[in-house]
């Protein structure tokens, strides 16, 4: 009698192949990069302006760092 062992643990599950998410055709153009940088600066300016007032309203101004 020949017994065949079939164990799920001895078989390695096949992983689905992942397609690369970074392709050369997906790179940003210089104008897109400039637009993102401008947006980042705009958001940072807004936060710097609004944060102290919002913290003051909530009596949390001690959380501001003095520069």
TAKAHU-V788008 format. One line per field, one symbol per residue. phi: phi as a letter, one per 20 degrees, with the letter a starting at -180 (. if undefined). psi: psi as a letter, one per 30 degrees, with the letter a starting at -180 (. if undefined). burial: 1 if it has 24 or more other ideal C-beta (glycine too) atoms within 12 Angstrom, else 0. Layout:
phi: ???
psi: ???
burial: ???
//
This chain:
phi: .eddeccffeeefeeffeffeddgfeffegfffffffffffffffffffeggfffffelcffffeed
psi: jkkkkjkeffkkkkkkkkkkfjkefgkkleeeeeeeeeeeeeeeeeeeeeeeeeeeeghgfffkkk.
burial: 0000000000000000000000000000000000000000000000000000000000000000000
//
